[in-house]
Amino acid sequence: MENGNGVGGEPVPNGGGAGTGKAVQAFERCFGQVQGILEHNRVLIQEIEQNQESGEDGGLNRNVALIRELNSNIARVGSLYCDLSAAFAQGTPAARAADAAKGYNKMSRPPK
């Protein structure tokens, strides 16, 4: 996403300043992690299906562990999306303006 290009070559708005760059970096990092986890989940699901079709006791018992891992991975994806959402919320112009106003208000108030 360098040089103003986003996912799929779409342009990234330049009006956001440094916070937008950090949000884009967070998006790239989280998106890469999510893609890796989802690819791993695809492999897990294939193995679960094969074990189910075979009907062998060992494979069916292994499915318990595979399903637990799959569930844990799905929770991790949810957590990554939550982190991504927070990064974008902090990187928006409105959020930066609100943070700046809070800092200004603290500085302009007389001590109690």
Secondary structure by P-SEA (a helix, b strand, c coil): cccccccccccccccccaaaaaaaaaaaaaaaaaaaaaaaaaaaaaaaaaaaaaccaaaaaaaaaaaaaaaaaaaaaaaaaaaaaaaaaaacaaaaaaaaaaaaaaaacccc
